[in-house]
C-alpha cells in the first residue's frame, strides 16, 4: 500500500478515506460509552456486515423493515469513522456500534462500563483472501496483484488495522474482564440459528420463535447479497466498484484453499504457529488438517 492509501495512527495503519486524527482521538479518548451500548467488534473482513444485520434484526424483534431501508453503516456505524460522532452522539439507547479498533485504541470508557460487545473472529487465511479482493474493488486501497505479496504484508502487520495476531491477542487478553461474547464466522456459517439464540441470550433479548426465524431468514448470505442496504452497491463507484468484485463475494469458509500456493501455506503456517503458541483458545480452524498441513 502506498503512502497515499494508508496512514499511521499510534502505530496502526488506517485507510486515508473516512479516518483522520480527530475521529480516532474522539473514538479512543473522548467517546462516552453508555452501559446500554452494544459493540460489534471485528478485525476487517471477519463478518462485520453480517453481525450488523443480525444485531439490527434482533433489536427490531425480527422485523426486516429497518435493515431493508437504512444502510448498514448508518444502523450500526463505525465509531472510528469521521462520521461516527454525527451518527452516535445523540442517538437514543441502546446504540449499536461497529468497530475494527484493536483493544489498545478502543474507547477508554468502555473498559469501566457495563456495555456489551461481540467479538467475531474468522480464519485469518480467509481474511487474507477476502482482503485481497476487497482491495481490488475499492478506490482507496492499493491492490496487490500478487496474493503472495499481500501475505507478506499481512504477516508483518503492514495492512489496514495492523496485525491480525496482535488484534486477536489484544482482545483475548481483556475479554474475561468485559461483557464480551466471542463468536466465530465459522460458527455463524455452521449454525446461524443457534448463534442468533446465543447472541439473544447474551444481550438479554427475549425473541419468540417466529422472530428468531425472521432474524435468521433475513441474515442469510443470499438475503444480504440481494439487499442494497447491506451489499454496498449504494456506495459511489469511485470508492467501491461492485462491478469489479462484489462486496459480499462468497460468504463461505475455506476459500483460501483455492488461492494459497504450497509455499504460501508453509509460510503462513509457520507464522501462525509461532504467533499463536501461547493462546489457549482453540478455534474451529485449529482442529482440522488441510492437505497434510496441521492447523495447530
C-alpha positions as CSV (number, residue, x, y, z in Angstrom):
1,X,0.0,0.0,0.0
2,X,1.3,3.4,-0.9
3,X,1.6,6.4,1.4
4,X,-1.5,7.9,-0.3
5,X,-3.8,4.9,0.6
6,X,-3.0,4.5,4.2
7,X,-1.6,6.5,7.1
8,X,-0.4,5.6,10.6
9,X,-2.0,6.4,14.0
10,X,-0.5,5.2,17.2
11,X,1.5,2.5,15.2
12,X,-1.6,1.2,13.4
13,X,-2.4,1.7,9.7
14,X,-5.7,3.2,8.6
15,X,-7.2,3.9,5.2
16,X,-6.9,7.5,4.0
17,X,-10.6,7.7,3.5
18,X,-13.1,8.1,6.4
19,X,-10.5,8.3,9.1
20,X,-8.4,11.2,10.5
21,X,-6.7,12.1,13.7
22,X,-9.7,13.8,15.1
23,X,-12.0,10.9,14.5
24,X,-9.6,8.4,16.1
25,X,-8.9,10.7,19.0
26,X,-12.6,11.0,19.5
27,X,-13.2,7.2,19.5
28,X,-10.3,6.4,21.8
29,X,-10.2,9.3,24.2
30,X,-13.5,11.2,24.1
31,X,-16.4,8.9,23.3
32,X,-18.6,8.3,26.4
33,X,-19.7,4.7,26.4
34,X,-23.2,4.0,27.8
35,X,-23.9,0.9,29.8
36,X,-26.6,0.1,27.3
37,X,-24.3,0.2,24.2
38,X,-23.7,-2.9,22.2
39,X,-20.5,-3.1,20.2
40,X,-19.8,-5.2,17.1
41,X,-16.1,-5.7,17.1
42,X,-14.1,-7.4,14.3
43,X,-10.8,-7.3,12.5
44,X,-11.6,-6.3,8.9
45,X,-13.2,-8.9,6.6
46,X,-14.4,-11.1,9.5
47,X,-18.1,-10.8,9.3
48,X,-18.8,-7.2,10.3
49,X,-21.7,-6.6,7.9
50,X,-23.2,-9.9,8.9
51,X,-23.2,-9.0,12.6
52,X,-24.6,-5.6,11.7
53,X,-27.6,-7.3,10.1
54,X,-28.0,-9.8,12.9
55,X,-27.9,-7.1,15.6
56,X,-30.3,-4.8,13.7
57,X,-32.8,-7.7,13.3
58,X,-32.6,-8.8,16.9
59,X,-33.2,-5.3,18.2
60,X,-36.1,-5.0,15.7
61,X,-37.6,-8.2,17.0
62,X,-37.1,-9.8,13.6
63,X,-38.8,-7.0,11.7
64,X,-36.7,-6.5,8.5
65,X,-38.1,-3.1,7.7
66,X,-35.1,-1.2,9.1
67,X,-32.5,-3.5,7.6
68,X,-34.1,-3.1,4.2
69,X,-34.5,0.7,4.3
70,X,-31.4,2.1,6.1
71,X,-27.8,1.3,5.1
72,X,-25.9,-0.9,7.5
73,X,-23.2,1.7,8.1
74,X,-25.9,4.1,9.4
75,X,-27.7,1.5,11.5
76,X,-24.6,0.1,13.2
77,X,-22.0,2.8,12.4
78,X,-18.2,2.6,13.0
79,X,-17.2,4.7,15.9
80,X,-13.7,5.5,14.5
81,X,-15.0,6.8,11.1
82,X,-15.2,10.6,10.6
83,X,-19.0,10.2,10.5
84,X,-19.1,8.3,13.8
85,X,-19.7,11.3,16.1
86,X,-22.6,12.5,14.0
87,X,-24.3,9.2,13.9
88,X,-23.8,8.3,17.6
89,X,-23.6,11.4,19.8
90,X,-27.4,12.0,20.1
91,X,-28.7,8.5,19.2
92,X,-31.1,7.0,21.7
93,X,-30.2,3.9,23.6
94,X,-29.5,1.2,23.0
95,X,-26.9,2.2,20.5
96,X,-25.5,-0.5,18.1
97,X,-21.9,0.4,17.3
98,X,-19.3,-1.2,15.0
99,X,-15.5,-1.1,15.3
100,X,-12.4,-2.6,13.9
101,X,-10.2,-1.0,16.5
102,X,-7.7,-3.0,18.4
103,X,-8.2,-3.1,22.2
104,X,-5.4,-0.6,22.9
105,X,-7.2,2.1,20.8
106,X,-10.8,1.2,21.8
107,X,-12.8,3.8,23.7
108,X,-11.3,4.0,27.1
109,X,-14.6,4.4,28.8
110,X,-15.7,1.0,27.6
111,X,-13.4,-0.8,30.0
112,X,-15.1,0.7,33.0
113,X,-18.7,0.3,31.7
114,X,-21.3,-2.4,31.6
115,X,-21.6,-2.2,27.9
116,X,-21.7,-5.4,25.9
117,X,-19.5,-6.4,22.9
118,X,-19.5,-9.2,20.4
119,X,-16.1,-10.0,19.0
120,X,-16.3,-12.0,15.8
121,X,-13.2,-13.9,14.7
122,X,-12.5,-15.6,11.3
123,X,-9.9,-17.9,9.9
124,X,-7.1,-15.4,9.0
125,X,-6.4,-17.3,5.8
126,X,-9.8,-16.5,4.5
127,X,-9.5,-12.9,5.8
128,X,-6.4,-12.5,3.7
129,X,-8.1,-13.7,0.5
130,X,-11.2,-11.5,1.3
131,X,-8.9,-8.5,1.8
132,X,-7.2,-9.2,-1.5
133,X,-10.5,-9.0,-3.4
134,X,-11.7,-6.1,-1.3
135,X,-8.6,-4.0,-2.0
136,X,-9.2,-4.6,-5.7
137,X,-12.7,-3.2,-5.7
138,X,-12.0,-0.1,-3.6
139,X,-10.8,3.2,-4.8
140,X,-8.9,4.0,-1.6
141,X,-6.6,0.9,-1.1
142,X,-3.8,-0.2,-3.4
143,X,-4.4,-3.6,-4.9
144,X,-1.6,-6.2,-4.5
145,X,-1.8,-8.1,-7.8
146,X,0.2,-10.9,-6.2
147,X,-1.6,-12.5,-3.3
148,X,1.8,-13.7,-2.0
149,X,2.9,-10.1,-1.7
150,X,-0.2,-9.3,0.4
151,X,0.6,-12.4,2.5
152,X,4.0,-11.0,3.4
153,X,2.4,-7.6,4.4
154,X,-0.3,-9.4,6.4
155,X,2.2,-11.5,8.4
156,X,4.2,-8.3,9.1
157,X,1.1,-6.4,10.2
158,X,1.5,-3.9,7.3
159,X,-2.1,-3.8,6.4
160,X,-5.1,-1.8,7.5
161,X,-5.8,-2.1,11.2
162,X,-2.4,-3.7,11.7
163,X,-1.5,-7.3,12.7
164,X,-4.4,-9.8,12.9
165,X,-2.3,-11.6,15.5
166,X,-2.0,-8.5,17.7
167,X,-5.6,-7.7,17.2
168,X,-7.0,-11.0,18.4
169,X,-4.5,-11.5,21.2
170,X,-5.2,-8.0,22.5
171,X,-8.9,-8.7,22.7
172,X,-8.4,-12.2,24.2
173,X,-6.3,-10.7,26.9
174,X,-9.1,-8.5,28.2
175,X,-12.2,-10.5,27.3
176,X,-12.6,-12.1,30.7
177,X,-12.9,-8.6,32.3
178,X,-15.6,-7.4,30.0
179,X,-19.1,-8.3,28.9
180,X,-17.7,-9.8,25.7
181,X,-19.1,-12.7,23.6
182,X,-16.6,-14.4,21.4
183,X,-18.0,-15.8,18.2
184,X,-16.5,-17.1,15.0
185,X,-17.5,-16.5,11.4
186,X,-17.3,-20.3,11.0
187,X,-19.8,-20.8,13.9
188,X,-22.3,-18.4,12.2
189,X,-21.9,-20.4,8.9
190,X,-22.3,-23.8,10.7
191,X,-25.3,-22.9,12.9
192,X,-26.8,-19.5,12.2
193,X,-29.9,-20.1,14.2
194,X,-28.0,-21.4,17.2
195,X,-25.7,-18.4,17.0
196,X,-28.6,-16.0,16.9
197,X,-30.1,-17.6,20.0
198,X,-26.8,-17.4,21.7
199,X,-26.5,-13.7,20.9
200,X,-30.0,-13.0,22.1
201,X,-29.2,-14.7,25.4
202,X,-26.0,-12.7,25.7
203,X,-27.9,-9.4,25.1
204,X,-30.9,-10.4,27.3
205,X,-33.3,-10.1,24.4
206,X,-36.3,-12.4,24.5
207,X,-37.5,-13.2,21.0
208,X,-40.2,-15.7,20.2
209,X,-39.6,-18.5,17.6
210,X,-41.2,-16.5,14.7
211,X,-38.9,-13.5,15.4
212,X,-35.8,-15.7,15.6
213,X,-36.9,-17.4,12.3
214,X,-37.1,-13.9,10.7
215,X,-33.7,-12.9,12.0
216,X,-32.2,-16.0,10.5
217,X,-34.0,-15.7,7.2
218,X,-33.0,-12.1,6.7
219,X,-29.4,-12.6,7.8
220,X,-28.6,-15.3,5.3
221,X,-25.8,-14.5,2.9
222,X,-28.2,-14.6,-0.1
223,X,-30.6,-12.2,1.5
224,X,-27.8,-9.8,2.4
225,X,-26.2,-10.1,-1.0
226,X,-29.5,-9.0,-2.6
227,X,-30.1,-6.3,0.0
228,X,-28.8,-2.9,-1.3
229,X,-28.7,-1.6,2.2
230,X,-26.1,-4.3,3.1
231,X,-24.2,-5.1,-0.2
232,X,-22.6,-1.7,-0.6
233,X,-24.0,-1.1,-4.0
234,X,-25.2,2.3,-2.8
235,X,-21.5,3.5,-2.3
236,X,-20.2,5.6,-5.2
237,X,-18.2,3.6,-7.7
238,X,-15.1,5.6,-7.1
239,X,-15.0,4.3,-3.6
240,X,-16.3,0.8,-4.1
241,X,-16.8,-0.7,-7.5
242,X,-19.0,-3.8,-7.0
243,X,-18.6,-4.5,-10.8
244,X,-15.0,-5.4,-10.1
245,X,-15.8,-7.7,-7.2
246,X,-18.9,-8.0,-5.1
247,X,-18.5,-6.6,-1.5
248,X,-20.4,-9.7,-0.3
249,X,-18.4,-12.1,-2.5
250,X,-18.9,-15.8,-1.4
251,X,-19.8,-16.0,2.2
252,X,-18.0,-19.3,2.7
253,X,-15.2,-20.8,4.8
254,X,-12.1,-22.3,3.3
255,X,-11.9,-20.3,0.1
256,X,-8.2,-19.7,1.0
257,X,-7.5,-23.3,-0.3
258,X,-8.4,-22.1,-3.8
259,X,-5.8,-19.4,-3.7
260,X,-2.9,-20.3,-1.5
261,X,0.2,-21.9,-3.1
262,X,2.1,-24.6,-1.2
263,X,4.8,-22.0,-0.3
264,X,2.1,-19.6,0.9
265,X,0.6,-22.3,3.1
266,X,4.0,-23.2,4.5
267,X,4.9,-19.5,5.3
268,X,1.5,-18.8,6.9
269,X,1.6,-22.0,9.0
270,X,5.0,-21.2,10.4
271,X,4.0,-17.7,11.3
272,X,0.6,-18.8,12.8
273,X,2.1,-21.4,15.0
274,X,4.8,-19.1,16.3
275,X,2.4,-16.2,16.9
276,X,-0.4,-18.2,18.5
277,X,1.7,-20.7,20.5
278,X,0.6,-19.3,23.9
279,X,-3.1,-18.8,23.0
280,X,-5.2,-21.2,24.9
281,X,-8.4,-20.6,23.0
282,X,-8.9,-23.1,20.2
283,X,-10.8,-22.0,17.1
284,X,-12.7,-24.2,14.7
285,X,-9.9,-23.9,12.1
286,X,-7.3,-25.1,14.6
287,X,-8.7,-28.6,14.9
288,X,-8.6,-29.7,11.3
289,X,-5.9,-30.7,8.8
290,X,-5.8,-29.3,5.3
291,X,-4.0,-31.3,2.7
292,X,-1.5,-32.6,5.2
293,X,-0.9,-29.2,6.9
294,X,-1.8,-29.4,10.6
295,X,-3.5,-26.3,11.8
296,X,-2.3,-26.4,15.4
